[in-house]
């Protein structure tokens, strides 16, 4: 008897707080669903957004691979639009990216400089000899100094640098042919103007 | 029993396993202690929920080494952490800073606690009032239940 009586005695307006948990659960459900949909549509929750966009590239001076040109210096990169690709012969995802880099190099649109990250020089050279060499200059970064300066988490990562030496774009993970066509190439054309 | 005692003793004296490798450590114990303290503030960027002090990832190892090199170069703790933040963003701090975007994180729990306390307090105050006395009909029903074990029709 009391349940019924109480509900009759308490006006409906005063019972709205009992709906709060339901509202909260629905709101949470909405947030979770949004996130799941984002991930489904290709958002990678593990990617840390870079804080280096639109900042000058860090200064570095990296030794070349033996017998392969001169060192890779940050100062030398000023004056032209270029890509800096952080890679390693141990890196599986770099294998996926490699044909795209070769295509970009062949197109002559932009020089690609390589940072051979945490690698043995011999292995880097053997890897390039076997698969082709898309790089203009390559600098070695055995102790991650440059990689950390670039905020690199995992190879491959690629930075697009403008004529003033400002970082304009960062690609985390392999560049696909679509990324090149739709994002990077248009940006380069814009930066070259 | 003796074996058991030896086992316990061994467990007591053994150091916990760290990711820091002996060759990474600095000769100067004071600097090494500072290096360890800084490393515990920095998040491994690859594993995301470990400090670089405890992570076995290569990048964490190289970050530890860089921390030590910068310590030896005479930088202070804040400068080293600031450098890492300038490269990786606030993400690299394991202990989030108090700022606009982390406001909810820091004060959220206290707001919820306060709100809950407020609800409980207002309930208690309301509950303290004496309920209305029973009506004569209710008293009759109870008396009948006690006496006959059932309601009078």
Interface residues (C-beta under 8 A of the other chain):
Chain A: X46 X48 X49 X50 X51 X52 X58 X118 X143 X144 X145 X147 X148 X149 X150 X151 X152 X153 X154
Chain B: X45 X46 X48 X58 X59 X62 X63 X65 X66 X84 X86 X87 X88 X89 X91
